[in-house]
Amino acid sequence: MPAVPQRVFALPRQHSLLLPAVINPFVNDLKLTKADTIKCFLLGIILVPLRGIFLLLVLMFMWPVSVMITFRQSLKGAVEPMTGWRRFMHKRVMTFLSRLYFFGMGFRVVVKGKQASSVEAPILAVAPHSSFFDAIVCIETGLPSTVSRSESLEAPIFGRFLRCVQPVLVSRKDPDSRRNTILEIERRAKSGGHWPQVLIFPEGTCTNRSCLITFKQGAFVPGVPVQPVLIRYPNKLDTVTWTWQGPKSARLLLLTLCQLYTTVEVEFLPPQIPTEMEKKCPFKFAQSVRAVMAESLGLPVTDHTYEDCRLMIAAGELTLPMEAGLVEFTKISRKLELKWDNVKKELESFANIACSCKGGRITIEEFAGFLKLPVSPALQELFALFDRNGDGTIDFREYVIGVTVLCRPANNEEVIQTIFKLFDIDEDNCITQEEFSGLLRSALGVCDLDVHSLFKEIDADGSGHITYDEFCSFALTHPEYAKLFTTYIELQRYQGLQGEELDFDASLSHCCTASHNNHQEDSTSDKKDD
């Protein structure tokens, strides 16, 4: 009686592509208890009208002051820092009125540590960035320059206030904007204290403060000392966190105004001086500063970025759960050499497979249905290669890694030609349905296999046979099949070396294991260091 072959389940994975410590840092599930709702209502009846009147009075003072400061002041071209009375009005009067404004909103600010001078640390890096209320850090640091979108200057009232800090402007319409922004940050940072400090939120988008996501490199390109600034909101009821999934800004503002007070802690850490290597590599400097801040906050770090948020939106548009689009884009793109557009296309392919799946995860049955093949040992092995955590489903992150690492390297022209020749038994440069069915029966170990629908999909012109061009086009657009076919090729080679027929399941198990050991998931990019 032949020995029962051992199944190969989840294989050892590269640690660098394991799941992040925090799966979704862009969600805020604000739940008010009945007591919280009653308390907010009773306090709001009194506090909201009073605070609204007070804030309006403060704005009436701030508006003319900001107009005076920015009168005939250029924001483009050869911009120079404010001096004389303008600087005094900006540093003293506007800072005082801004503090008064946040005081009127009910904020109680606790400052820890000491802010460095613009000579000691020309750049302030603030994290975690989790709310539009984080602007309070700008006030506590003396209204330094910030990086802002040029469109923000057009906002009524607050656009004028923004002009007072002489921001470094970013324009979405200008293709050279990113490069010019970095050059302007570098010019100001290396002015020897001539310019005020530049304050930057290096995360680039808001999170729920559960981790520190990837720091953008703009603050670290100049290679000058950077002072980390931590911001915390140690309140029992969180009414400030503003993320991609969660309460809208208007609701958060109203709830905050309904609180007796809202505590915010601003902590200045010692300036971080870059090493010679970090001056040459801003990415390493950014990682180093992030590590220091994460340790002080007691938070993990992840490689999520703003691009993950864009993928979340795309997932929602494809009727998938929004969190399905989260892949730690920075890490995935760096390790697998993918661009955002490539990942977006993979998301669309994933959605086609998972269209019947409400949870945004693919089961073995859905995987087999998409491939128009039955569940078989060979297909289970392929599914196990995708299923990196062995939970019996494939999420989008696993799908992107699987397609890129396992399938796309196997879909080169040489392999496609070899597979086509295997199908083309009579060597007439076309594949009939009988030839196609025969090889798939062998590859999958299934005696009775209906491949009519799959054959029809590949046979684009409906001629009843598959040409090489049709087969090549299908293989390139459906990389999921590549690993099945290459596994079959490896099996044939293995049988040839052994010189005898082997039990298919046992051979396939050996082949998958050997393939993993020899190719390390067929990708050199997966071997790169973190």
C-alpha positions in Angstrom: 0.0 0.0 0.0 1.6 3.3 -1.1 2.5 5.8 1.6 0.1 8.7 2.1 1.9 11.9 0.8 2.4 14.7 3.3 0.5 17.9 2.4 2.6 21.1 2.3 0.7 23.8 4.1 2.0 27.3 4.9 5.7 27.5 4.1 8.2 29.5 6.1 7.9 33.2 5.1 10.4 36.0 4.8 10.1 38.0 8.1 10.3 41.3 6.2 6.8 40.7 4.6 4.9 39.5 7.7 1.8 41.4 8.8 2.3 44.8 10.5 1.8 45.2 14.3 -1.2 47.4 13.6 -3.4 46.3 10.7 -5.4 49.5 10.2 -4.1 52.8 11.7 -6.6 54.8 9.7 -9.8 53.9 11.5 -11.4 55.6 14.5 -14.4 53.8 15.9 -15.9 56.5 18.2 -18.6 55.0 20.4 -20.4 57.3 22.9 -22.1 55.6 25.8 -25.5 56.8 26.9 -23.9 58.7 29.8 -21.4 60.4 27.4 -24.2 61.5 25.1 -26.2 63.0 28.0 -23.1 64.7 29.4 -22.2 66.2 26.0 -25.8 67.4 25.5 -26.1 69.1 28.9 -22.6 70.7 28.7 -23.1 71.6 25.0 -26.2 73.7 25.7 -24.1 76.0 27.8 -20.6 75.8 26.5 -21.1 75.8 22.7 -22.9 79.2 22.5 -20.5 80.8 24.9 -17.4 79.4 23.2 -18.8 80.3 19.8 -19.2 83.9 20.8 -15.7 84.0 22.4 -14.0 82.5 19.3 -15.8 84.9 17.0 -14.5 87.9 19.1 -10.9 86.5 18.9 -11.2 86.0 15.2 -12.3 89.7 14.9 -8.9 90.7 16.4 -6.8 88.1 14.5 -8.1 89.0 11.1 -6.9 92.7 11.0 -3.6 91.7 12.6 -3.0 89.0 10.0 -3.8 91.5 7.2 -1.3 93.9 8.5 1.4 91.3 8.8 0.9 90.0 5.3 0.3 93.3 3.6 2.3 93.4 0.3 4.2 90.3 1.4 5.2 87.9 -1.4 4.8 84.1 -1.0 6.5 83.2 -4.2 9.8 84.0 -5.9 12.7 85.3 -3.7 10.9 85.1 -0.4 12.7 86.4 2.7 11.9 86.0 6.3 9.9 88.7 8.1 11.9 91.3 10.1 11.1 94.3 12.3 7.6 95.0 13.3 6.2 92.3 11.1 8.2 89.7 13.0 7.2 91.1 16.3 3.5 91.1 15.4 3.8 87.5 14.1 5.8 86.1 17.0 4.1 87.9 19.8 0.6 89.2 18.9 -0.5 86.4 16.5 0.9 83.7 18.9 -0.9 85.2 21.8 -4.2 85.5 19.9 -3.8 81.9 18.6 -3.3 80.6 22.1 -6.4 82.5 23.2 -8.3 80.9 20.4 -7.5 77.4 21.4 -8.1 78.3 25.1 -11.6 79.4 24.1 -12.1 76.0 22.5 -11.4 74.4 25.9 -7.8 73.1 25.3 -5.5 72.7 28.2 -1.9 72.5 27.0 0.9 70.7 28.9 4.4 71.3 27.6 7.3 69.0 28.5 10.9 69.4 27.5 12.6 72.4 25.9 12.3 73.7 22.4 15.7 74.0 20.6 16.6 77.2 18.7 16.5 77.4 14.9 20.3 77.1 14.9 20.3 74.0 17.1 17.5 72.3 15.2 16.2 74.0 12.0 13.5 71.4 11.6 10.7 70.2 14.0 9.2 66.8 13.2 5.8 66.3 14.9 4.1 62.9 15.4 1.8 61.2 15.7 -0.4 63.3 13.4 -4.0 62.4 14.2 -6.2 65.5 14.1 -6.8 69.0 12.6 -6.4 70.1 16.2 -2.7 69.3 15.9 -2.3 72.9 14.7 -1.9 73.7 18.4 1.7 72.4 18.2 2.4 75.2 15.7 1.3 77.8 18.3 3.3 76.2 21.2 6.4 76.3 19.0 6.0 80.0 18.2 4.3 79.8 14.8 7.2 78.4 12.7 7.0 77.9 8.9 5.0 74.9 7.8 4.6 72.9 4.6 1.2 73.5 3.2 -0.8 73.0 0.0 -1.0 76.2 -2.1 -4.8 75.7 -2.3 -5.1 76.2 1.4 -4.1 79.9 1.0 -7.4 80.4 -0.8 -9.5 79.4 2.3 -11.4 82.3 3.8 -10.0 83.8 7.0 -7.7 80.8 7.8 -5.9 81.2 4.5 -4.8 84.6 5.6 -3.7 83.3 9.0 -1.6 80.6 7.1 0.1 83.3 5.1 1.5 84.8 8.4 3.8 81.8 8.9 5.3 82.0 5.4 4.6 78.4 4.6 6.6 76.2 2.1 4.0 75.7 -0.6 3.2 72.5 -2.4 1.1 72.5 -5.5 -0.7 69.4 -6.9 -0.8 71.1 -10.4 3.0 71.6 -10.7 4.9 68.4 -11.6 8.1 70.0 -10.2 6.4 70.9 -6.9 7.8 68.1 -4.8 11.4 68.8 -5.9 11.0 72.5 -5.4 9.5 72.0 -1.9 12.4 69.9 -0.8 14.9 72.5 -2.2 13.0 75.3 -0.3 13.0 73.3 3.0 16.8 72.7 2.5 17.4 76.5 1.8 15.6 77.5 5.0 17.1 74.7 7.1 20.6 75.7 6.1 20.2 79.5 6.5 22.1 79.4 9.9 19.1 80.7 11.9 18.2 83.4 9.4 14.8 81.7 8.8 12.5 80.5 11.6 12.2 76.7 12.2 10.2 74.6 9.7 7.6 72.4 11.3 6.7 69.2 9.5 4.3 66.3 10.2 6.4 63.6 8.5 3.7 61.0 8.5 1.9 63.1 5.8 -1.6 61.9 6.9 -3.7 61.4 10.0 -3.7 58.1 11.9 -5.4 56.9 15.1 -2.2 57.2 17.1 -1.9 53.4 17.5 1.5 53.4 15.7 3.9 55.6 13.8 3.6 55.1 10.0 6.3 55.7 7.5 8.0 59.1 7.7 8.2 61.0 4.4 11.8 62.1 3.7 11.3 65.8 3.1 12.3 66.8 6.7 15.4 64.7 6.5 16.8 65.5 3.1 18.7 68.6 4.3 20.7 66.4 6.7 20.5 69.0 9.5 19.6 68.3 13.1 15.9 67.6 13.6 14.0 68.0 16.9 11.3 65.4 17.5 8.1 66.8 19.0 5.5 64.3 20.5 1.8 65.1 20.8 -0.6 63.2 23.0 -4.3 63.6 23.9 -4.7 61.8 27.3 -8.4 62.3 27.6 -11.0 59.7 28.7 -13.2 60.5 25.7 -11.4 60.9 22.4 -13.1 63.6 20.4 -10.1 64.7 18.4 -8.9 61.8 16.3 -9.8 62.4 12.6 -9.0 59.6 10.3 -10.0 58.2 6.9 -12.6 55.9 8.5 -14.5 57.5 11.4 -16.4 60.6 12.5 -16.5 63.7 10.3 -14.6 66.9 11.2 -17.9 68.8 12.0 -19.0 66.1 14.6 -15.5 66.0 16.2 -15.4 69.8 16.5 -18.9 69.9 18.1 -18.1 67.1 20.5 -14.8 68.8 21.5 -16.6 72.1 22.2 -19.0 70.1 24.5 -16.2 69.0 26.8 -15.3 71.0 29.9 -11.6 70.9 28.7 -9.5 68.8 26.4 -5.9 68.0 27.5 -3.1 68.0 24.9 0.5 67.2 25.8 3.4 68.6 23.7 6.8 67.0 24.5 10.1 68.2 23.0 12.8 65.5 22.7 16.5 66.2 22.3 17.5 67.2 18.8 18.6 64.2 16.6 21.9 64.9 14.8 22.3 62.8 11.6 25.4 60.6 11.1 27.4 60.9 7.9 25.6 57.9 6.6 22.2 59.4 7.5 23.1 62.7 5.8 23.6 60.7 2.6 20.6 58.5 3.1 17.5 60.5 4.3 15.5 57.3 4.5 17.7 55.9 7.2 17.7 59.3 9.1 13.8 59.2 8.9 13.8 55.7 10.3 16.2 56.6 13.1 14.1 59.6 14.2 10.9 57.6 14.0 12.4 54.9 16.1 13.3 57.4 18.8 9.8 58.9 18.8 8.1 55.5 18.8 10.2 54.3 21.8 9.2 57.5 23.8 5.6 57.0 22.9 5.6 53.2 23.5 4.2 52.6 20.1 5.0 50.1 17.3 6.0 51.3 13.8 4.5 50.2 10.5 5.2 50.9 6.8 1.8 52.3 6.0 1.7 55.6 4.0 -0.7 58.0 2.4 -0.8 55.7 -0.6 -2.4 53.0 1.6 -5.2 55.5 2.2 -5.7 55.9 -1.6 -5.9 52.1 -1.9 -8.5 52.1 0.9 -10.6 54.5 -1.1 -10.1 52.4 -4.2 -11.2 49.3 -2.3 -14.4 51.0 -1.2 -15.1 52.0 -4.8 -14.7 48.3 -5.8 -17.3 47.3 -3.1 -14.6 45.7 -0.9 -14.1 46.6 2.7 -12.0 49.7 2.8 -9.3 48.1 5.0 -8.9 45.4 2.3 -6.7 47.9 0.5 -4.1 48.2 3.3 -0.8 46.6 2.2 1.9 48.7 3.9 2.5 50.2 0.5 6.0 51.6 1.2 7.4 48.2 2.2 5.6 46.2 -0.5 6.6 48.6 -3.2 10.2 48.7 -2.1 10.6 44.9 -1.6 8.7 43.9 -4.7 9.6 46.9 -6.9 5.9 47.8 -7.5 4.4 51.2 -8.3 1.0 52.4 -7.0 -0.6 51.9 -10.4 0.5 48.3 -10.4 -0.9 47.6 -7.0 -4.2 49.4 -8.0 -4.5 47.0 -11.0 -3.9 44.0 -8.7 -6.6 45.3 -6.4 -9.0 45.3 -9.3 -8.1 41.7 -10.1 -8.5 40.8 -6.5 -12.0 42.4 -6.4 -13.0 40.3 -9.5 -12.1 37.1 -7.5 -13.6 38.3 -4.2 -16.8 39.8 -5.6 -18.9 37.2 -3.9 -17.0 37.5 -0.6 -18.3 40.0 1.9 -15.2 40.0 4.1 -12.7 40.9 1.4 -10.9 37.6 1.6 -10.7 34.8 -0.9 -11.5 31.2 0.1 -10.2 28.1 -1.8 -13.6 27.6 -3.4 -13.6 31.2 -4.8 -10.0 30.8 -5.9 -10.9 27.6 -7.8 -14.0 29.2 -9.2 -12.1 32.2 -10.6 -9.6 29.9 -12.2 -12.4 27.7 -13.5 -10.8 24.6 -12.1 -11.8 22.1 -9.4 -10.4 22.0 -5.9 -7.5 19.5 -6.2 -4.2 18.8 -4.4 -2.3 20.8 -6.9 -4.6 23.8 -6.5 -4.5 23.5 -2.7 -0.7 23.7 -2.9 -0.9 26.8 -5.0 -3.5 28.3 -2.6 -1.2 27.5 0.3 1.6 29.4 -1.3 -0.6 32.5 -1.5 -2.0 32.0 2.0 1.0 33.3 4.0 -0.5 33.1 7.5 -2.2 29.7 6.9 -5.7 30.9 8.0 -7.4 29.3 5.0 -8.1 32.6 3.2 -6.2 35.0 1.0 -6.4 38.8 1.7 -5.3 41.5 -0.8 -1.9 41.8 0.8 -1.2 38.1 0.4 -2.6 38.2 -3.1 -0.3 41.0 -4.2 2.8 39.2 -2.7 1.7 35.9 -4.2 1.1 37.2 -7.7 4.3 39.3 -7.7 6.6 36.8 -6.0 5.2 33.4 -7.1 3.6 34.0 -10.5 5.0 37.0 -12.4 8.6 35.7 -12.3 7.3 32.4 -13.8 5.5 34.2 -16.6 8.5 35.0 -18.8 8.4 34.3 -22.5 10.6 31.2 -22.3 8.3 29.6 -19.7 5.2 30.5 -21.7 6.7 28.9 -24.9 7.6 25.8 -23.0 4.1 25.5 -21.5 2.5 26.0 -25.0 4.7 23.2 -26.4 3.5 20.9 -23.6 -0.1 21.6 -24.6 0.5 21.4 -28.3 1.0 17.6 -28.4 0.7 17.2 -32.2 3.0 20.2 -32.8 0.7 22.0 -35.2 1.2 25.4 -33.4 -2.3 25.4 -31.9 -4.0 23.8 -29.0 -7.3 21.9 -29.3 -9.7 21.5 -26.4 -8.7 17.8 -26.1 -5.0 18.6 -25.8 -5.8 21.4 -23.3 -8.0 19.2 -21.2 -5.5 16.3 -21.2 -2.5 18.2 -19.8 -4.6 20.0 -17.2 -6.0 16.6 -16.0 -2.4 15.5 -15.5 -1.2 18.7 -13.9 -4.2 18.7 -11.5 -4.4 15.0 -10.9 -8.1 15.1 -11.8 -9.5 12.3 -14.1 -12.8 14.0 -15.0 -12.2 17.6 -15.8 -14.5 20.0 -17.7 -12.4 22.9 -19.1 -14.8 24.1 -21.7 -15.4 27.6 -20.1 -11.7 28.1 -19.4 -10.8 27.0 -23.0 -13.5 29.4 -24.4 -12.0 32.3 -22.4 -8.5 31.8 -23.8 -9.8 31.2 -27.3 -10.5 34.9 -27.9 -11.6 34.6 -31.6 -13.8 31.5 -30.9 -12.0 29.5 -33.6 -12.1 26.2 -31.6 -8.3 26.2 -31.1 -5.8 28.3 -29.1 -3.0 30.0 -31.0 0.3 31.0 -29.3 -0.6 34.7 -29.3 -3.9 34.0 -27.6 -2.2 31.7 -25.1 0.6 34.3 -24.4 -1.9 37.1 -24.0 -4.0 35.1 -21.5 -0.9 34.0 -19.5 0.4 37.5 -19.1 -3.0 38.8 -17.9 -3.8 35.8 -15.7 -0.5 35.2 -13.8 -2.3 33.0 -11.2 -2.1 30.0 -13.7 1.7 30.4 -14.1 2.7 28.6 -10.9 0.4 25.6 -11.7 2.1 25.2 -15.1 5.7 25.7 -13.8 5.0 23.2 -11.0 4.0 20.7 -13.7 7.2 21.4 -15.6 9.3 20.8 -12.5 7.4 17.6 -11.8 8.2 16.3 -15.3 11.9 17.2 -14.8 11.9 15.4 -11.4 10.3 12.3 -12.9 12.8 12.4 -15.7 15.7 12.5 -13.2 14.2 9.6 -11.1 13.5 7.6 -14.3 10.3 6.2 -13.0 6.6 7.2 -12.6 5.8 8.6 -9.2 2.6 9.0 -7.4 1.4 12.4 -8.5 0.5 13.8 -5.1 3.7 12.7 -3.5 5.7 14.2 -6.4 3.8 17.4 -6.3 4.4 17.7 -2.5 8.1 17.1 -3.1 8.1 19.5 -6.1 6.5 22.4 -4.1 8.9 21.9 -1.2 11.9 21.7 -3.6 10.7 24.8 -5.5 10.4 26.8 -2.3 13.9 25.8 -1.1 15.5 26.4 -4.4 13.8 29.6 -5.4 12.9 31.2 -2.1 9.5 32.0 -3.5 11.1 32.7 -6.9 12.0 36.2 -6.0 15.3 38.0 -5.3 13.4 41.0 -4.2 11.9 39.1 -1.2 15.4 38.4 0.1 16.2 42.1 0.5 17.0 43.4 4.0 14.4 45.4 5.8 
